[in-house]
Amino acid sequence: MAAFGRANSGQHFLNKEESFMYDREVRFRMEDTMNAARLEYTEKGVMNLASRRCDIIRISQSSAILAILTQYNLPKQFYLDIPDARITKVGCVLMKVFPNNTVEVRFLRLLTDKEMNKIFVYSTHPAHKNRVLDIRG
């Protein structure tokens, strides 16, 4: 029992190798954007996917801030679809829930430069109004 109490007394839950890996991870700068998106996840272990609308208000290659339109319980893992940019099934992990109906998520893979450009081209944020789609491969 003493060992259990000591293990949970505020120590970090990652072992040394994992902690080192996350501490050394590259941080990508978040940029303001405004894109319609959709969250997809399974509800209560059922096979069918539930879908909820949201807006991406800040994004980087590794994470995003999403504005949720209504309050509901979001699972820890889900998929993010960005229909305008034709980006589907980006795996996400819920990192933090803010009181103003926004959440921070981490992507399970890095978005490519091409995907980021497509997101900004279809953004309705004023900072991206002059972006054009590069159609070269």
Disulfide bonds with the S-S distance in Angstrom:
none
